Amino acid sequence: MRTKYIHKLTDTKKIKNQLLIWAQQFDDVVWLDSNEYKQNYGNYDAVLAVDAFTGIKTDYVKGFEKLKDYQASLKDWAFGYLTYDLKNDIEFLSSQNFDGLGFSDLYFFQPKKLFFIRGNQLEIQYLKMVDDEIEDDLKTIENTKEAFQYSQPNDIKIKLRIHKDEYFEKIHTILSHILRGDIYETNFCQEFYAENTEINPLDIYNKLNGISNPPFATFLKCFDNYLLSASPERYLKKEGQIVITQPIKGTAKRSYSLKEDELLKTTLSNSIKERSENIMIVDLVRNDLSKTAIKGSVKVEELCKIYTFDQVHQMVSTIKSKVEETTSPIDIIKSTFPMGSMTGAPKISAMKIIEDLEETKRGLYSGAVGYFTPENDFDFNVVIRSILYNATKKYLSYSVGSAITAKSEPLQEYEECLVKAKAMRTVLEN
């Protein structure tokens, strides 16, 4: 049983800042922030989970089966992540590429302390609390000084795992696979990284979130591993019997000129290439959802709608299904994982080609972060537009990708990757 406490807020922005600073004392932290982005399916403005009471950390071998047992027995909140490499648990695949980060393939924890922000209300839920613990913690949080200014050194040397000429060669290889009919589309990603690098993760997260203001921002800390994410994409949400997914395919840069910005948005909306990318993934997602859906319940609510964010315009589709009340939430996730927007179609063939041509193990990048509720609901984002950091190894990484189809031009795909990487490079290079 959790003890609940409701607290009225006078300055929501300030308390969010104070909560994140206060949370740094714990080894297990998940912070999810919508940045008050107007969306149809959000439950909270922000959520903080800290201080593991129980947890599960494992590699991909029988990963979903272990998670299913853990989540079913818990009957409580669980926060954590699923890495892209859990694909190896679902299909006969492997991941042999270089991994400089060392995240576990799967990690979830049952938090002792939970904070939910909705409007001007803070709901606090504690597990196994001692007398006056909530009041004492709240007093400490409210007395926490706001985020200190941390001067990020300018000597971070960002390197490319795949250089430009090699990138073009790999795109031509993918195009030859498409021409042969092996795949229709694949999401090809490349890593930018820095070695022997020390950063202040909270400061970098605040800067990244500050220039992006995305609806699925995440600060995750798992001992010495950090995720600092400005993700604009929802992977999968379950609320009651309704399952919602919102894949993104199609990107355009923003402009300071209102006229040019509107033109960029219109051009994206009318792009035959971008629409075909998005529709191919919608078809894949519909098929994935149908594996657990009640027959005839899979519906496309929005097709190729343009959403505008601080850094980019994105083409987003929304697909819904209905499941039986008895359907396991883990089965729903497993049947749709990894998300089609980060693989391509057909999914298995695309993942094999990805593994062969990419130089880095994806790990948490293009995986998902989120939570399960005591009622077997869940909500997960897609880990993109994100910086990953291992403080012990002093290794920093961010990856970006684009969807390659028969109509792709290698230079345009390369430039799209640079647009997506801009926010991460900006905050790291100060």
Stockholm file with secondary structure:
# STOCKHOLM 1.0

chainA/1-430         MRTKYIHKLTDTKKIKNQLLIWAQQFDDVVWLDSNEYKQNYGNYDAVLAVDAFTGIKTDYVKGFEKLKDYQASLKDWAFGYLTYDLKNDIEFLSSQNFDGLGFSDLYFFQPKKLFFIRGNQLEIQYLKMVDDEIEDDLKTIENTKEAFQYSQPNDIKIKLRIHKDEYFEKIHTILSHILRGDIYETNFCQEFYAENTEINPLDIYNKLNGISNPPFATFLKCFDNYLLSASPERYLKKEGQIVITQPIKGTAKRSYSLKEDELLKTTLSNSIKERSENIMIVDLVRNDLSKTAIKGSVKVEELCKIYTFDQVHQMVSTIKSKVEETTSPIDIIKSTFPMGSMTGAPKISAMKIIEDLEETKRGLYSGAVGYFTPENDFDFNVVIRSILYNATKKYLSYSVGSAITAKSEPLQEYEECLVKAKAMRTVLEN
#=GR chainA/1-430 SS CEEEEEEECSCHHHHHHHHHHHHTTSSEEEEEECTTCCCSSCCCSEEEEEEEEEEEEECSTTHHHHHHHHHHHHCSCEEEEECGGGHHHHSSCCCCSBCSSCCCSEEEEEEEEEEEEETTEEEEEEESCCTTHHHHHHHHHHTSCCCCCCCCCSCCCCEESSCHHHHHHHHHHHHHHHHHTSCSEEEEEEEEEESSCCCCHHHHHHHHHHHHCCTEEEEEEETTEEEEEEECCEEEEEETTEEEECCEEEEEECCSSHHHHHHHHHHHHHCHHHHHHHHHHHHHHHHHHHTTSCTTCCEEEEEEEEEECSSEEEEEEEEEEECCTTSCHHHHHHHHCSCGGGTEESHHHHHHHHHHHCSBCCTTTTSEEEEECTTSCEEEECCCSEEEEETTTTEEEEEEEEEECTTCCHHHHHHHHHHHHHHHHHHHHC
#=GC SS_cons         CEEEEEEECSCHHHHHHHHHHHHTTSSEEEEEECTTCCCSSCCCSEEEEEEEEEEEEECSTTHHHHHHHHHHHHCSCEEEEECGGGHHHHSSCCCCSBCSSCCCSEEEEEEEEEEEEETTEEEEEEESCCTTHHHHHHHHHHTSCCCCCCCCCSCCCCEESSCHHHHHHHHHHHHHHHHHTSCSEEEEEEEEEESSCCCCHHHHHHHHHHHHCCTEEEEEEETTEEEEEEECCEEEEEETTEEEECCEEEEEECCSSHHHHHHHHHHHHHCHHHHHHHHHHHHHHHHHHHTTSCTTCCEEEEEEEEEECSSEEEEEEEEEEECCTTSCHHHHHHHHCSCGGGTEESHHHHHHHHHHHCSBCCTTTTSEEEEECTTSCEEEECCCSEEEEETTTTEEEEEEEEEECTTCCHHHHHHHHHHHHHHHHHHHHC
//
